[in-house]
Amino acid sequence: MTGLGALPGVLALVVSALALVAGAVALAATRRPALALGVLLDLLLAAGLLRLAAEPTWSSLATAAAIVALRRLIGAGLRTGGRAFSAAVVARPARDR
């Protein structure tokens, strides 16, 4: 434990709870799941870094690294999926009515 005591651990728990609320609010306000997921994962990363500051163990480091990897993979997947979807819409032939 650092000289700060349990404060970073408590703050990490608070940030984790607020991440869920912020993600839900972002989804409700924008109706864009990719944006809401980005907000959620960014705040969960902040909570993971706070946990790492509280007690730098290998498991807390692995948790923070997993969140970073997950954020990068989901972001890349959403960007690729968005391009594939928009290309499919553009490539679709127009129907005569």
Secondary structure by P-SEA (a helix, b strand, c coil): cccccaaaaaaaaaaaaaaaaaaaaaaaacccaaaaaaaaaaaaaaaaaaaaaacccaaaaaaaaaaaaaaaaaaaaaaaaaaaaaaaaaacccccc
